[in-house]
Amino acid sequence: MKVGLIGCGRVAHIHMKAYKEINDAEVVAVADADISKAKAFAKLYKIKKFFSDYRELLELKDIDFVDVCTPTSTHETIVREAAKAGINVLLEKPMGRNSAECERMIGESRKHGIKICVCHNQLFFPHVRCLKSIKDSENFELLSFRTLHRENFEWLKAHGLAQPWNVRPEHGGILWEVGTHLAYLQLHFLGDINEVHALGAKAKYSVWDEFVVLLKTSSQRWGIMEVSWISKEPEIFYEIVSFDGKRVQSFLPHGYIMERTQAAHANVLEVIRNFTTDLKRLYKKWGKFAIDQVKKPRWGHPELIQAYIKSLEEDSPPPVTGEDGRNTIKLLECIEESLNKQKTVKYVPL
């Protein structure tokens, strides 16, 4: 598969790491509005063709799909142009700034018979897949799914993991930057969300930077999203809970799985047993960290891109369709409306 990569920023470098692991994909051209950035990127990865205008890249005859790693505000224009050129699209998340943009992209893709795949790479995190496997097993009846993401924006920015524009309202703020992953996973695990109630604060920035979301379904199940970018201590974990009280958690960034099974400590023996359990958890956490320093953890991009390539070869649905991406954005819109109006909002996928 011949790939054209559009946008040569931080995310593009992450994608190039993935392509190095994929034998049946080759990036043959790149484009960036800053030609010096495109040239340097092409030189770094030994790519022969580079352009300042992505439309020139779309004119190439040997492109099987384009990988769009540009800011969200540019997605609609690029995807519609690629569709008109008959070129498939791998699109970095979030799919769009609003669901209307997403719907127009989908309409254009259907019109010209191309496939859009949205890069929700967390679907392919090993620990996320493990949680999903447990959730889908016969002896686990899902009651709730909780996703918690607490970090500190200033620390992230200082270490090059976030940009100043991430907390600007016109870009959707933290809800679009972080909430996109969590919203997609909530839809993936729960499936039938129909009501959203969110509470939050603009504690430090001009966007919602500390908030919690309750997601109601048509069944007895529910989802919870907690997001903070003002936290002093980072904490990221996903938890599934069954009707019989079983709790299974996955902790990022190292993705170790833990089942909560400790009993109340009513006597010395139970205190010792729980202390031993705590030690095992501690060893598991830092043991996984040590292993990751030698064997880098899977981050989902190679597996997602390989699944997308397979869908193109077999003419089957992509692993994350345009409709999946659009429904995620629709859920974010409902969360934002609930935060702004401080009331429950109905979620109806388009």
Order of alpha helices (4+ residues) and beta strands (2+ residues): beta-alpha-beta-alpha-beta-alpha-beta-alpha-beta-alpha-beta-alpha-beta-alpha-alpha-alpha-beta-beta-beta-beta-beta-beta-alpha-alpha-alpha-beta
